[in-house]
Amino acid sequence: MKEAIVGVCYDSRQGRILEVTLPSWRRYSERHSLPMVILEKSYAGEDFYWNKHVLYRAPELRRAERLLFLDNDVFINAKAESLLEGWESPLIGITSESAQAGWSPEFVASYYEDYAVDQSRDMSGLQILNTGVLVIPREQAEFLEGVYESWRARKRTHLKTNDPFAHAADQPHVSYALQAENRFQDFGAGYNTLWWHWYRQHISPRQMPFLLRSKAAALTIGHLARPLWRNVFRHERATFARGLENAQFLHVAGSKSSLYLGEGYCQ
């Protein structure tokens, strides 16, 4: 197995999320003859969010040359093109979240400060890279292991922050390290379209009404007959489908309530 699409599902909450998106992964896997591996244990101990960066520790992936990692809240468009086919770069494939969101340099700087990232050098044009979709060539496995071990050492000693999530989050530290060491290649927003950023830019800058309807959909999906549920939330489902149609991969980062609007996709 030279290549694979990989997910990590280590608890029941992640299982419920993956249950919704997995049919789209299966279709993509079959269309592109790409083996799919779902890891059901943590290879990063209690540091669950870091599993994506130590994938080559898994016995079933040790012979792989290139991996496509997806967070469990990522839908794949049924017509999505292969991301790995033709990927010849030895760099890690990733894309910029700050570019999609239009965040200011001041916001980006505060992001890294809030997460107590060890900023070893000054960089102009610093971005926030989103780790929800990654192309990981084997050549970068040692580098990612090093970022993880460096973070673990700081976590045990002097990681100072008021945000408890900083003691678990991977993205700020990996995002900075990839840029500082020039270890990434941007594969474009289409392969990791952030749902809520897309919604605010293409539907409405006011996301709260839709968010509330999404939460209602999530809370009632198990209590209403499925045809009735789909009819009640048909407009929200149509909006979500529009987002998916305009992406290769649609990432429902943040609030997961909208995830259920993709129910039945690829089934």
Contacts in CASP RR format, 6 or more apart in sequence:
PFRMAT RR
TARGET T0000
AUTHOR 0000-0000-0000
METHOD contacts of the structure
MODEL  1
MKEAIVGVCYDSRQGRILEVTLPSWRRYSERHSLPMVILEKSYAGEDFYW
NKHVLYRAPELRRAERLLFLDNDVFINAKAESLLEGWESPLIGITSESAQ
AGWSPEFVASYYEDYAVDQSRDMSGLQILNTGVLVIPREQAEFLEGVYES
WRARKRTHLKTNDPFAHAADQPHVSYALQAENRFQDFGAGYNTLWWHWYR
QHISPRQMPFLLRSKAAALTIGHLARPLWRNVFRHERATFARGLENAQFL
HVAGSKSSLYLGEGYCQ
1 35 0 8 1.000
1 60 0 8 1.000
1 61 0 8 1.000
1 63 0 8 1.000
1 64 0 8 1.000
2 63 0 8 1.000
2 64 0 8 1.000
2 65 0 8 1.000
2 66 0 8 1.000
3 34 0 8 1.000
3 35 0 8 1.000
3 64 0 8 1.000
3 65 0 8 1.000
3 66 0 8 1.000
3 67 0 8 1.000
3 68 0 8 1.000
3 84 0 8 1.000
4 34 0 8 1.000
4 35 0 8 1.000
4 36 0 8 1.000
4 37 0 8 1.000
4 61 0 8 1.000
4 64 0 8 1.000
4 67 0 8 1.000
4 68 0 8 1.000
5 25 0 8 1.000
5 28 0 8 1.000
5 29 0 8 1.000
5 34 0 8 1.000
5 35 0 8 1.000
5 36 0 8 1.000
5 37 0 8 1.000
5 67 0 8 1.000
5 68 0 8 1.000
5 70 0 8 1.000
6 36 0 8 1.000
6 37 0 8 1.000
6 38 0 8 1.000
6 39 0 8 1.000
6 55 0 8 1.000
6 61 0 8 1.000
6 67 0 8 1.000
6 68 0 8 1.000
6 69 0 8 1.000
6 70 0 8 1.000
7 18 0 8 1.000
7 37 0 8 1.000
7 38 0 8 1.000
7 39 0 8 1.000
7 52 0 8 1.000
7 69 0 8 1.000
7 70 0 8 1.000
7 71 0 8 1.000
7 72 0 8 1.000
8 14 0 8 1.000
8 38 0 8 1.000
8 39 0 8 1.000
8 42 0 8 1.000
8 48 0 8 1.000
8 51 0 8 1.000
8 52 0 8 1.000
8 72 0 8 1.000
9 15 0 8 1.000
9 18 0 8 1.000
9 38 0 8 1.000
9 39 0 8 1.000
9 40 0 8 1.000
9 72 0 8 1.000
10 39 0 8 1.000
10 40 0 8 1.000
10 41 0 8 1.000
10 42 0 8 1.000
10 48 0 8 1.000
10 51 0 8 1.000
14 72 0 8 1.000
15 72 0 8 1.000
17 72 0 8 1.000
17 73 0 8 1.000
17 256 0 8 1.000
17 259 0 8 1.000
18 38 0 8 1.000
18 72 0 8 1.000
20 259 0 8 1.000
20 260 0 8 1.000
20 262 0 8 1.000
20 263 0 8 1.000
21 72 0 8 1.000
21 73 0 8 1.000
21 74 0 8 1.000
21 75 0 8 1.000
21 76 0 8 1.000
21 259 0 8 1.000
23 264 0 8 1.000
23 265 0 8 1.000
23 266 0 8 1.000
23 267 0 8 1.000
24 75 0 8 1.000
24 76 0 8 1.000
24 77 0 8 1.000
24 78 0 8 1.000
24 265 0 8 1.000
24 266 0 8 1.000
25 36 0 8 1.000
25 70 0 8 1.000
25 76 0 8 1.000
26 36 0 8 1.000
26 266 0 8 1.000
27 76 0 8 1.000
27 78 0 8 1.000
27 266 0 8 1.000
28 34 0 8 1.000
28 76 0 8 1.000
28 80 0 8 1.000
29 35 0 8 1.000
29 36 0 8 1.000
32 82 0 8 1.000
32 84 0 8 1.000
32 85 0 8 1.000
34 68 0 8 1.000
34 82 0 8 1.000
34 84 0 8 1.000
37 58 0 8 1.000
37 60 0 8 1.000
37 61 0 8 1.000
39 51 0 8 1.000
39 55 0 8 1.000
39 58 0 8 1.000
42 48 0 8 1.000
42 51 0 8 1.000
43 51 0 8 1.000
43 54 0 8 1.000
43 55 0 8 1.000
43 57 0 8 1.000
43 58 0 8 1.000
44 50 0 8 1.000
44 51 0 8 1.000
44 53 0 8 1.000
44 54 0 8 1.000
44 148 0 8 1.000
47 148 0 8 1.000
47 152 0 8 1.000
47 168 0 8 1.000
47 170 0 8 1.000
48 168 0 8 1.000
49 168 0 8 1.000
49 169 0 8 1.000
49 170 0 8 1.000
49 171 0 8 1.000
50 148 0 8 1.000
50 151 0 8 1.000
50 170 0 8 1.000
52 69 0 8 1.000
52 71 0 8 1.000
52 131 0 8 1.000
52 132 0 8 1.000
52 134 0 8 1.000
52 170 0 8 1.000
53 144 0 8 1.000
53 145 0 8 1.000
53 147 0 8 1.000
53 148 0 8 1.000
53 170 0 8 1.000
53 174 0 8 1.000
54 144 0 8 1.000
54 145 0 8 1.000
54 148 0 8 1.000
55 61 0 8 1.000
55 67 0 8 1.000
55 69 0 8 1.000
55 136 0 8 1.000
55 141 0 8 1.000
56 62 0 8 1.000
56 64 0 8 1.000
56 67 0 8 1.000
56 136 0 8 1.000
56 138 0 8 1.000
56 141 0 8 1.000
61 67 0 8 1.000
64 138 0 8 1.000
65 137 0 8 1.000
65 138 0 8 1.000
66 84 0 8 1.000
66 87 0 8 1.000
66 135 0 8 1.000
66 136 0 8 1.000
66 137 0 8 1.000
66 138 0 8 1.000
67 134 0 8 1.000
67 135 0 8 1.000
67 136 0 8 1.000
68 83 0 8 1.000
68 84 0 8 1.000
68 133 0 8 1.000
68 134 0 8 1.000
68 135 0 8 1.000
68 136 0 8 1.000
69 132 0 8 1.000
69 133 0 8 1.000
69 134 0 8 1.000
69 135 0 8 1.000
69 136 0 8 1.000
70 76 0 8 1.000
70 132 0 8 1.000
70 133 0 8 1.000
70 249 0 8 1.000
71 131 0 8 1.000
71 132 0 8 1.000
71 133 0 8 1.000
71 251 0 8 1.000
71 253 0 8 1.000
73 251 0 8 1.000
73 252 0 8 1.000
73 253 0 8 1.000
73 254 0 8 1.000
73 256 0 8 1.000
73 259 0 8 1.000
74 132 0 8 1.000
74 133 0 8 1.000
74 192 0 8 1.000
74 249 0 8 1.000
74 250 0 8 1.000
74 251 0 8 1.000
74 252 0 8 1.000
75 244 0 8 1.000
75 249 0 8 1.000
75 250 0 8 1.000
75 251 0 8 1.000
75 252 0 8 1.000
75 262 0 8 1.000
75 265 0 8 1.000
76 248 0 8 1.000
76 249 0 8 1.000
77 244 0 8 1.000
77 245 0 8 1.000
77 247 0 8 1.000
77 248 0 8 1.000
77 249 0 8 1.000
77 250 0 8 1.000
78 265 0 8 1.000
78 266 0 8 1.000
80 248 0 8 1.000
80 249 0 8 1.000
81 248 0 8 1.000
83 135 0 8 1.000
83 187 0 8 1.000
83 191 0 8 1.000
83 248 0 8 1.000
84 135 0 8 1.000
87 93 0 8 1.000
87 135 0 8 1.000
87 137 0 8 1.000
89 137 0 8 1.000
89 185 0 8 1.000
90 137 0 8 1.000
90 139 0 8 1.000
90 140 0 8 1.000
91 137 0 8 1.000
91 140 0 8 1.000
91 183 0 8 1.000
91 184 0 8 1.000
91 185 0 8 1.000
92 134 0 8 1.000
92 135 0 8 1.000
92 136 0 8 1.000
92 137 0 8 1.000
92 140 0 8 1.000
92 144 0 8 1.000
92 178 0 8 1.000
92 183 0 8 1.000
92 184 0 8 1.000
92 185 0 8 1.000
93 134 0 8 1.000
93 135 0 8 1.000
93 136 0 8 1.000
93 184 0 8 1.000
93 185 0 8 1.000
93 186 0 8 1.000
93 187 0 8 1.000
94 129 0 8 1.000
94 130 0 8 1.000
94 131 0 8 1.000
94 133 0 8 1.000
94 134 0 8 1.000
94 135 0 8 1.000
94 178 0 8 1.000
94 184 0 8 1.000
94 185 0 8 1.000
94 186 0 8 1.000
94 187 0 8 1.000
94 192 0 8 1.000
95 129 0 8 1.000
95 130 0 8 1.000
95 133 0 8 1.000
95 186 0 8 1.000
95 187 0 8 1.000
95 188 0 8 1.000
95 189 0 8 1.000
95 190 0 8 1.000
95 191 0 8 1.000
95 192 0 8 1.000
96 127 0 8 1.000
96 128 0 8 1.000
96 129 0 8 1.000
96 130 0 8 1.000
96 186 0 8 1.000
96 189 0 8 1.000
97 127 0 8 1.000
97 128 0 8 1.000
97 129 0 8 1.000
97 130 0 8 1.000
97 194 0 8 1.000
97 197 0 8 1.000
98 107 0 8 1.000
98 108 0 8 1.000
98 127 0 8 1.000
98 128 0 8 1.000
99 127 0 8 1.000
99 189 0 8 1.000
100 189 0 8 1.000
100 193 0 8 1.000
100 194 0 8 1.000
100 197 0 8 1.000
100 198 0 8 1.000
101 194 0 8 1.000
101 197 0 8 1.000
103 111 0 8 1.000
103 128 0 8 1.000
105 125 0 8 1.000
105 126 0 8 1.000
108 126 0 8 1.000
108 127 0 8 1.000
108 128 0 8 1.000
109 126 0 8 1.000
111 128 0 8 1.000
111 172 0 8 1.000
112 119 0 8 1.000
112 126 0 8 1.000
112 172 0 8 1.000
112 176 0 8 1.000
114 161 0 8 1.000
114 163 0 8 1.000
114 166 0 8 1.000
115 161 0 8 1.000
115 163 0 8 1.000
115 166 0 8 1.000
115 169 0 8 1.000
115 172 0 8 1.000
115 173 0 8 1.000
116 154 0 8 1.000
116 159 0 8 1.000
116 160 0 8 1.000
116 161 0 8 1.000
116 166 0 8 1.000
117 172 0 8 1.000
117 173 0 8 1.000
117 176 0 8 1.000
118 150 0 8 1.000
118 154 0 8 1.000
118 173 0 8 1.000
118 176 0 8 1.000
119 176 0 8 1.000
119 180 0 8 1.000
120 180 0 8 1.000
121 180 0 8 1.000
123 179 0 8 1.000
123 180 0 8 1.000
126 176 0 8 1.000
126 179 0 8 1.000
127 175 0 8 1.000
127 179 0 8 1.000
128 171 0 8 1.000
128 172 0 8 1.000
128 175 0 8 1.000
129 171 0 8 1.000
129 174 0 8 1.000
129 175 0 8 1.000
129 178 0 8 1.000
129 179 0 8 1.000
129 184 0 8 1.000
130 171 0 8 1.000
130 175 0 8 1.000
130 192 0 8 1.000
130 194 0 8 1.000
130 251 0 8 1.000
130 253 0 8 1.000
131 170 0 8 1.000
131 171 0 8 1.000
131 174 0 8 1.000
131 175 0 8 1.000
132 171 0 8 1.000
132 192 0 8 1.000
132 251 0 8 1.000
132 253 0 8 1.000
133 191 0 8 1.000
133 192 0 8 1.000
133 249 0 8 1.000
133 251 0 8 1.000
135 187 0 8 1.000
136 144 0 8 1.000
140 183 0 8 1.000
143 177 0 8 1.000
143 181 0 8 1.000
143 183 0 8 1.000
144 174 0 8 1.000
147 173 0 8 1.000
147 174 0 8 1.000
147 177 0 8 1.000
148 170 0 8 1.000
150 173 0 8 1.000
151 170 0 8 1.000
151 173 0 8 1.000
155 167 0 8 1.000
159 166 0 8 1.000
159 167 0 8 1.000
161 167 0 8 1.000
166 172 0 8 1.000
177 183 0 8 1.000
178 184 0 8 1.000
190 247 0 8 1.000
190 248 0 8 1.000
190 249 0 8 1.000
191 248 0 8 1.000
191 249 0 8 1.000
192 249 0 8 1.000
192 251 0 8 1.000
193 243 0 8 1.000
193 246 0 8 1.000
193 247 0 8 1.000
193 248 0 8 1.000
193 249 0 8 1.000
193 250 0 8 1.000
193 251 0 8 1.000
194 251 0 8 1.000
194 253 0 8 1.000
195 240 0 8 1.000
195 243 0 8 1.000
195 250 0 8 1.000
195 251 0 8 1.000
195 252 0 8 1.000
195 253 0 8 1.000
195 258 0 8 1.000
196 207 0 8 1.000
196 253 0 8 1.000
196 254 0 8 1.000
196 255 0 8 1.000
196 258 0 8 1.000
198 243 0 8 1.000
198 246 0 8 1.000
198 247 0 8 1.000
198 250 0 8 1.000
199 207 0 8 1.000
199 210 0 8 1.000
199 239 0 8 1.000
199 243 0 8 1.000
200 207 0 8 1.000
202 242 0 8 1.000
202 243 0 8 1.000
202 246 0 8 1.000
203 210 0 8 1.000
203 239 0 8 1.000
204 210 0 8 1.000
210 236 0 8 1.000
210 239 0 8 1.000
210 258 0 8 1.000
211 255 0 8 1.000
211 257 0 8 1.000
211 258 0 8 1.000
213 233 0 8 1.000
213 236 0 8 1.000
214 236 0 8 1.000
214 255 0 8 1.000
214 257 0 8 1.000
214 258 0 8 1.000
214 260 0 8 1.000
214 261 0 8 1.000
215 255 0 8 1.000
215 257 0 8 1.000
216 233 0 8 1.000
217 229 0 8 1.000
217 232 0 8 1.000
217 233 0 8 1.000
217 236 0 8 1.000
217 257 0 8 1.000
217 260 0 8 1.000
217 261 0 8 1.000
218 256 0 8 1.000
218 257 0 8 1.000
218 259 0 8 1.000
218 260 0 8 1.000
220 229 0 8 1.000
220 232 0 8 1.000
221 229 0 8 1.000
221 260 0 8 1.000
221 263 0 8 1.000
222 229 0 8 1.000
224 232 0 8 1.000
230 237 0 8 1.000
230 263 0 8 1.000
233 261 0 8 1.000
236 258 0 8 1.000
236 261 0 8 1.000
237 261 0 8 1.000
237 262 0 8 1.000
239 261 0 8 1.000
240 258 0 8 1.000
240 261 0 8 1.000
240 262 0 8 1.000
241 262 0 8 1.000
241 265 0 8 1.000
243 250 0 8 1.000
244 250 0 8 1.000
244 262 0 8 1.000
244 265 0 8 1.000
252 258 0 8 1.000
252 259 0 8 1.000
END
